[in-house]
Structures are given as C-alpha cells and as structure tokens.
Amino acid sequence: MSEEFMIEPKGDEFYMQLALREAVKAAEAGEVPIGAVIVKDERVIARSWNQVETLKDATAHAEMLALTSAQSVVGDWRLEGCTVYVTKEPCPMCAGALVHCRPDRVVFGIPDPKGGAAGGWINLLDSNPPLNHKCEMTSGVLQEECLAILQHFFREARAKKKAEKEARKQESSKDPS
C-alpha cells in the first residue's frame, strides 16, 4: 500500500512570525516595530516594516509599503486572493488602503483601541454603510509576541528620553553662566 504525504498549509501563526521578523527590523532601525507580510496562494509576495523615520514619510507604514510591493508582484492594484498579516491593528490610513486594494483577509496581532481602524476605534474593513470592499478579519494571532515587541520598544524609548533629559539637567547645573 502506498502512502501519500500531504503537505500541511502554513497557518496564520507561521505568517505572523514572518511579520514579527519585519517588526524586529523596524525596531533595530529605531522605528515603531510593526511588520507586515502579504501572502497569495501560500507564497509570501511582499513584506515590509515601518519606515516613517527612515524615509521621512508619514505614509511609510508597514502595511502601505507591503501593499505597494505586492501590487508590483501581482501586476495589479487589486490584491484579491491575498491575506495581509500585520503585527498591530491597521490605522485609518492603512485600513482605507486595504479596503481599496481588496485583499480577502487581514490578520493582525494586537488590537489598537485608541487608533485602530479594524474594530478597535472604528472599523473601516467592515464598515456600514460599506465601502467598496469588505475584508475578512482575524485578530489576536501571536498577540503576546506582538505586544511584547511594542512594549519593549516604547519602554526603551522612554528610558532613553529620560536619560537624555537627566543628562541635559546635569549639564546645565554644571554651567556657571
């Protein structure tokens, strides 16, 4: 009797791990650590990380850069059949772009109750009245890992800012003028 081997499809956690790798690249560059990966037919077609400071471009969010890259790969602005993985709930700008690009799914790690536009603050991905497209959403994938990288980044940023402030205070107290 011959045995057939089935290759299991990679799941949401696998692709979110790849998005987390992108978030690490952002953190290493001094950017807010958010990463995005876009998958079509179980193949990664785009990946990116936040590059707002690097590119001096307020629109250089991980999702926006990954969308542009994926559109080049697909050869169309429509990303039907794609899934977007992002470590943090998309903001209104990114959610609006996602709706217009029409991926089938958006999967994110952590919600953003103050500024998220995929159900946290508002929901542009499934709005009523509807925009031109609705995206299926899944949240909470590798939530703890996605949260940990953001918390670590902001904890470090606050400590650095506090140390710089203390150094300036020390320097000004030494200045006799």
Long-range contacts (C-beta under 8 A, 24 or more apart in sequence): 9-42, 10-42, 12-85, 12-107, 12-138, 12-141, 13-141, 13-142, 15-39, 15-44, 15-83, 15-85, 15-107, 16-85, 16-87, 16-107, 16-109, 16-141, 16-142, 16-145, 16-146, 17-142, 18-44, 18-47, 18-85, 19-47, 19-62, 19-85, 19-86, 19-87, 19-109, 20-87, 20-109, 20-142, 20-145, 20-146, 20-149, 22-47, 22-48, 22-49, 22-62, 22-87, 23-49, 23-50, 23-62, 23-87, 23-146, 23-149, 24-149, 25-49, 26-50, 26-51, 26-62, 27-149, 27-152, 27-153, 29-53, 29-54, 32-150, 32-153, 33-87, 33-149, 33-150, 33-153, 34-61, 34-62, 34-86, 34-87, 34-88, 34-150, 35-62, 35-86, 35-87, 36-62, 36-63, 36-65, 36-66, 36-84, 36-85, 36-86, 36-87, 37-66, 37-84, 37-85, 37-86, 38-66, 38-67, 38-69, 38-70, 38-79, 38-82, 38-83, 38-84, 38-85, 38-103, 39-82, 39-83, 39-85, 40-70, 40-74, 40-79, 40-81, 40-82, 40-83, 41-81, 45-69, 45-70, 45-73, 45-74, 45-82, 46-70, 46-73, 59-93, 61-91, 61-93, 61-94, 62-86, 62-87, 63-90, 63-94, 63-97, 63-98, 64-93, 64-94, 64-97, 67-97, 67-98, 67-101, 70-101, 71-101, 77-101, 78-102, 79-103, 80-104, 83-107, 85-141, 87-146, 87-149, 87-150, 88-112, 88-116, 88-146, 88-150, 89-116, 89-117, 89-118, 89-119, 89-120, 89-139, 90-116, 90-117, 90-118, 90-125, 91-115, 91-116, 91-117, 92-117, 92-122, 92-124, 95-124, 95-125, 96-124, 96-131, 98-124, 98-125, 98-135, 99-124, 99-125, 99-127, 99-131, 99-132, 99-133, 99-134, 99-135, 100-131, 100-132, 100-133, 102-132, 102-133, 102-135, 103-135, 104-135, 104-136, 105-135, 105-136, 105-137, 105-138, 106-135, 106-136, 106-137, 106-138, 107-137, 107-138, 107-139, 107-141, 108-137, 108-138, 108-139, 108-141, 108-146, 109-139, 109-140, 109-141, 109-142, 109-143, 109-145, 109-146, 109-147, 110-139, 110-140, 110-143, 110-146, 110-147, 110-150, 111-139, 111-140
